[in-house]
Amino acid sequence: MADVRIAQSWHEILDDEFHKPYFDELVGFVKSEYATTEVYPKGSNIFRAFDKCPFDKLKVVIIGQDPYHGPGQANGLCFSVGEGVPFPPSLQNIFKEVHADTGAEIPSTGELERWAEQGVLLLNAVLTVRAHQAASHAGRGWEQFTDAVVRAIAERKEGIVYMLWGSYAQKKGAIADPRRNLILRAVHPSPLSAYRGFFGCRHFSQANDYLKSIGKEPIVW
């Protein structure tokens, strides 16, 4: 994974994690997978969420579970897809809620890099996946690594908005202190659950109201 890119501020915070035995095993597994089968995202984008949202600029944390496993979809940012790629259903629903909540027009692209560059960490719990095989890299060490990421944020930062969609994200983000941050919870935006409380959750306007209340620039969603 020599060609991966990660912002220096994250590299310093996570350096100890990178030297633990489980991470060595994880790197060996991931390298083997990339060498022998089709894996997403491309190797240089594995840590893209960290590269596009440096730790010192962090304002919002959104937690996904697994990268998209269809061709051309996963790009290293949870829920995001590249230019010209049709919106997956969950992303469609996210944009619908942004529009209903803030009035922002539904964009022509599903590339969420613009969110990341404003301080939104778009973190999947698992950072790689085999093509067409959902959760195929689960249980290999990524979850331990991303738990350490969330713990590092919780210990070092306050005034962060956590958008926790679905029970998996809510469990992973449970370490965040609601007295020092804004914790927003809703069902997952997938079509299976979006109508049970994601639509109408108004997380995007709530996030911005909170950021403004503590003197931070709101996110242009």
Backbone torsions as a table, in degrees:
resi	resn	phi	psi	omega
1	MET	NA	37.3	-173.8
2	ALA	-68.6	-25.1	-174.8
3	ASP	-92.8	6.1	179.9
4	VAL	-69.5	150.7	179.7
5	ARG	-118.4	135.9	179.6
6	ILE	-148.1	136.0	-178.6
7	ALA	-58.7	142.4	-175.8
8	GLN	-58.3	-36.6	-178.9
9	SER	-61.6	-37.1	176.2
10	TRP	-72.6	-40.6	-177.3
11	HIS	-58.7	-40.3	179.9
12	GLU	-67.2	-40.6	-178.4
13	ILE	-69.7	-35.6	-173.9
14	LEU	-98.8	5.8	-174.3
15	ASP	-55.9	-43.6	179.3
16	ASP	-59.7	-39.1	-178.9
17	GLU	-64.0	-38.8	-178.4
18	PHE	-64.3	-17.8	-176.8
19	HIS	-106.2	9.8	178.6
20	LYS	-84.4	151.4	-177.5
21	PRO	-56.2	-40.0	-178.4
22	TYR	-62.4	-34.1	-178.2
23	PHE	-72.5	-35.5	174.1
24	ASP	-59.6	-43.4	178.6
25	GLU	-64.6	-41.6	179.0
26	LEU	-61.4	-45.8	179.4
27	VAL	-60.3	-42.1	178.2
28	GLY	-61.4	-44.0	178.5
29	PHE	-62.7	-47.6	-176.7
30	VAL	-64.2	-42.9	178.3
31	LYS	-59.9	-42.5	179.2
32	SER	-63.0	-41.2	179.7
33	GLU	-64.4	-44.9	179.4
34	TYR	-64.4	-30.6	-178.0
35	ALA	-78.3	-21.7	-170.2
36	THR	-120.4	-12.6	-178.0
37	THR	-150.5	176.7	178.9
38	GLU	-87.3	125.4	-175.2
39	VAL	-130.7	143.5	176.8
40	TYR	-119.6	152.3	-7.6
41	PRO	-74.1	-177.9	175.1
42	LYS	-62.0	151.9	-170.5
43	GLY	-53.4	-39.5	-177.2
44	SER	-69.1	-12.4	-179.2
45	ASN	-102.7	4.5	-176.7
46	ILE	-56.2	-42.7	-178.1
47	PHE	-105.6	25.9	-175.9
48	ARG	-61.0	-35.1	179.3
49	ALA	-57.0	-37.3	-179.7
50	PHE	-80.1	-32.5	-178.1
51	ASP	-71.0	-37.2	-176.8
52	LYS	-85.9	-15.4	179.4
53	CYS	-130.3	82.3	-179.9
54	PRO	-57.9	151.4	-175.8
55	PHE	-57.2	-38.9	-176.1
56	ASP	-72.0	-13.9	179.1
57	LYS	-104.2	2.7	-172.3
58	LEU	-64.9	129.5	176.7
59	LYS	-125.4	-35.8	-171.9
60	VAL	-134.4	140.0	174.8
61	VAL	-118.7	123.5	172.5
62	ILE	-117.6	128.0	-174.7
63	ILE	-110.5	122.2	170.9
64	GLY	-105.1	-177.5	-174.8
65	GLN	-108.6	-54.0	-170.2
66	ASP	-141.5	142.8	175.4
67	PRO	-62.1	154.7	171.1
68	TYR	-57.8	143.3	-176.8
69	HIS	-113.1	11.8	174.6
70	GLY	-91.5	156.6	-178.0
71	PRO	-57.4	131.8	173.4
72	GLY	74.5	6.4	-175.9
73	GLN	-91.2	-62.0	-173.3
74	ALA	-63.0	133.6	178.5
75	ASN	-134.8	16.9	175.3
76	GLY	93.6	-5.6	176.0
77	LEU	-117.1	128.0	-176.1
78	CYS	-61.2	140.6	179.9
79	PHE	71.3	-12.3	-174.1
80	SER	-87.0	149.3	169.7
81	VAL	-132.5	160.8	-176.4
82	GLY	-74.0	171.1	177.3
83	GLU	-53.4	133.2	174.8
84	GLY	82.4	-3.8	-179.8
85	VAL	-90.6	130.2	178.8
86	PRO	-56.4	145.2	-178.5
87	PHE	-68.4	124.5	168.8
88	PRO	-62.6	159.1	-174.3
89	PRO	-55.7	-42.2	-179.1
90	SER	-63.8	-39.9	179.3
91	LEU	-67.6	-38.7	174.0
92	GLN	-54.7	-45.1	-177.5
93	ASN	-69.6	-34.5	175.3
94	ILE	-61.2	-47.5	-179.5
95	PHE	-65.3	-34.9	176.3
96	LYS	-62.1	-42.6	-179.8
97	GLU	-70.1	-39.6	175.7
98	VAL	-57.4	-44.4	-179.0
99	HIS	-64.6	-47.0	-178.7
100	ALA	-65.7	-33.9	-174.6
101	ASP	-82.2	-42.4	-170.4
102	THR	-116.3	-14.2	-176.1
103	GLY	85.7	-4.6	178.9
104	ALA	-62.3	137.6	179.5
105	GLU	-66.7	147.2	174.7
106	ILE	-68.2	124.5	-172.3
107	PRO	-74.0	167.0	179.2
108	SER	-83.5	-14.0	-178.3
109	THR	-128.3	148.0	176.3
110	GLY	-93.1	11.7	178.1
111	GLU	-75.7	115.6	-175.7
112	LEU	-97.4	17.1	178.1
113	GLU	-56.0	-34.3	-179.4
114	ARG	-63.4	-32.4	174.1
115	TRP	-68.3	-47.3	-177.5
116	ALA	-57.6	-41.7	-177.0
117	GLU	-70.0	-14.7	175.1
118	GLN	-92.7	-1.3	177.5
119	GLY	111.0	19.5	178.2
120	VAL	-101.7	114.7	176.6
121	LEU	-82.9	112.9	-177.7
122	LEU	-99.9	84.0	-166.5
123	LEU	-102.3	116.5	167.2
124	ASN	-82.6	145.3	177.4
125	ALA	-66.9	-34.3	176.8
126	VAL	-118.0	131.5	-169.2
127	LEU	-98.9	-6.2	178.2
128	THR	-139.9	162.1	-179.5
129	VAL	-159.1	146.8	172.3
130	ARG	-72.7	145.9	176.8
131	ALA	-55.1	131.9	173.4
132	HIS	65.0	14.8	-178.5
133	GLN	-132.0	88.6	-179.1
134	ALA	-57.2	139.5	176.0
135	ALA	62.6	20.1	-177.3
136	SER	-70.8	-18.3	176.2
137	HIS	-109.6	14.1	175.3
138	ALA	-71.0	150.7	175.7
139	GLY	74.4	16.4	-178.4
140	ARG	-107.2	-4.4	179.4
141	GLY	128.9	-18.1	179.6
142	TRP	-60.2	-39.7	-178.1
143	GLU	-62.3	-38.4	178.0
144	GLN	-64.5	-40.9	178.9
145	PHE	-64.2	-48.3	-176.8
146	THR	-73.5	-25.6	168.8
147	ASP	-60.7	-40.7	178.6
148	ALA	-65.0	-35.1	176.9
149	VAL	-62.4	-50.9	-178.5
150	VAL	-63.1	-38.6	178.5
151	ARG	-64.5	-41.0	179.2
152	ALA	-62.5	-40.6	177.8
153	ILE	-64.5	-47.3	-177.2
154	ALA	-61.3	-35.2	-176.8
155	GLU	-80.9	-30.4	-171.0
156	ARG	-106.1	-15.1	-173.2
157	LYS	-124.5	149.9	165.5
158	GLU	-136.4	168.8	-175.8
159	GLY	72.7	29.2	179.4
160	ILE	-103.0	141.6	173.3
161	VAL	-93.9	122.8	175.0
162	TYR	-105.1	117.9	175.0
163	MET	-101.2	106.2	-172.4
164	LEU	-112.1	102.3	-173.8
165	TRP	-106.0	111.6	-179.3
166	GLY	93.0	160.6	-173.0
167	SER	-65.5	-32.9	-178.8
168	TYR	-64.1	-50.5	180.0
169	ALA	-63.5	-38.5	-178.8
170	GLN	-64.4	-38.7	177.3
171	LYS	-67.1	-42.1	-177.6
172	LYS	-67.5	-33.8	-178.4
173	GLY	-91.4	6.7	-173.9
174	ALA	-64.2	-19.9	-178.8
175	ILE	-70.6	-21.3	-177.1
176	ALA	-67.0	137.8	-176.3
177	ASP	-85.3	114.8	-178.8
178	PRO	-68.0	-13.9	177.9
179	ARG	-79.4	-19.5	-175.5
180	ARG	-116.5	-1.4	-175.8
181	ASN	-146.2	173.5	172.7
182	LEU	-105.2	118.4	-179.6
183	ILE	-105.8	115.2	179.5
184	LEU	-110.6	125.2	-177.7
185	ARG	-121.4	141.4	174.5
186	ALA	-157.7	170.6	172.7
187	VAL	-67.3	167.6	-179.6
188	HIS	-69.3	147.0	-179.8
189	PRO	-76.0	7.0	178.9
190	SER	-66.1	155.7	179.3
191	PRO	-57.5	-22.3	-179.5
192	LEU	-69.6	-24.3	-172.9
193	SER	-133.7	-12.4	-170.7
194	ALA	-55.2	-35.8	-178.0
195	TYR	-77.9	-2.1	178.4
196	ARG	-99.0	19.7	175.3
197	GLY	139.0	-8.2	173.3
198	PHE	-75.1	-49.1	174.9
199	PHE	-65.0	126.6	-177.5
200	GLY	92.6	1.0	-178.2
201	CYS	-72.3	-24.0	176.6
202	ARG	56.8	35.3	-178.7
203	HIS	-65.4	-32.6	-172.1
204	PHE	-72.9	-41.2	175.9
205	SER	-72.5	-36.6	177.3
206	GLN	-62.3	-41.5	178.1
207	ALA	-59.0	-47.3	-177.8
208	ASN	-67.8	-38.5	176.7
209	ASP	-60.2	-41.6	179.4
210	TYR	-66.3	-47.4	-179.4
211	LEU	-58.6	-43.8	178.8
212	LYS	-64.3	-35.6	-177.6
213	SER	-67.1	-22.1	178.9
214	ILE	-108.5	16.1	172.9
215	GLY	82.2	19.7	178.3
216	LYS	-105.5	154.0	176.2
217	GLU	-67.6	133.9	176.1
218	PRO	-69.7	164.7	178.9
219	ILE	-87.6	135.2	171.4
220	VAL	-85.5	97.9	-175.9
221	TRP	-76.8	NA	NA
